[in-house]
Amino acid sequence: MLAVLVLFPSSQGWGDDAHTIVCKIAQSRLSDSAAEGVRKLLPDYAEDLASLCLWPDEIKRHARRHCTSLILLILFAITITNEEGDCKDVNTGESGRCVVGAINNYTNHLLNYGSDTTYNLTEALLFLSHFIGDIHQPLHCGFVSDLGGNKVKVYWYTMPQNLHRVWDDNIIETAEERFYDSSRAEYVNAIQQNITKEWTDEVKAWENCGPDEIPCPDIYASESIEAACKWAYEGVTENSVLADEYFLSRLPIVTLRIAQAGVRLAASLNRIFDTKDVAVMISTVCTVFFSVVGCNALALSTFECVGNSGWLLAIGITDFLMIRCGRPKEHECIMEASKAP
């Protein structure tokens, strides 16, 4: 068993620039429905999602949040053909307590958007946005023994540093200073151009998850583990001097991971908010249908209907949806997913 961990903000996430860039990229790729949903959940003073993408890091200075004050493990049994992980709290052994579990948890909270809920959906949006960024930082899936590179002392050129901080901040800051006139906006623009040109054939694969997944954090974590081993730790020992050779070979990896995080955050939010519209559309069609033809069963052979938090998501092609009229006078439809024989 190889122990690797996902670091929460208590151990530092991506630096300020990385999180802001991830959310800037995501904001630019939101559908109309998702952009409207995000706008409604953000406070009035927020300019956009990026303006509050650092909030989860900021609140740790003011209050202890149980979910963000822990260092948590993912234990992977790595073979050539199989990777299986168990996301656990280091102290209690409770499953699901790592950034993978947090992403799934806050996604489920956001699926209650538009319905009565006790969840704070603004917090859910900000945590989800932040953690999708964090999980793409390779050393958030680094070794437990060195706390994801936090214990690996190195020199960034002449400056004493730790390896985790190099990947959080130094590579990005050096790139902005050297290649983008110290402008975060120019770096964002360069990444967005790469997304639409150099990486255009790869973006669809980045966005895709399984049929029952909205984000797929297990995939993101697996990618980070691979990048940590292949790029972050490779060739690094205690007191290594990391200069141009390391910087120029690792910058493309950092840029790629930031781009993937932004694209995937947007895709996740689009799925969350756009499927809400699908549910509304189905409900509207149902109401109109029964107001015209009365109480009859309607079979839709090309969709599978999956219930989630009080609304329905049409996602498949193998099942059919049986709709029956619950209250004819009010045209209220009760929808049930039913397996085709």
Helices and strands as residue ranges (DSSP letters): E 2-6, G 9-11, H 16-28, H 32-41, G 49-52, H 55-59, G 66-68, E 72-78, E 83-89, H 99-110, H 121-135, G 138-141, G 144-146, E 153-156, E 159-162, H 163-165, I 166-170, H 171-179, H 184-196, H 203-207, H 217-227, I 228-232, E 240-242, H 244-293, E 298-300, E 305-308, E 311-314, E 320-327, E 332-338
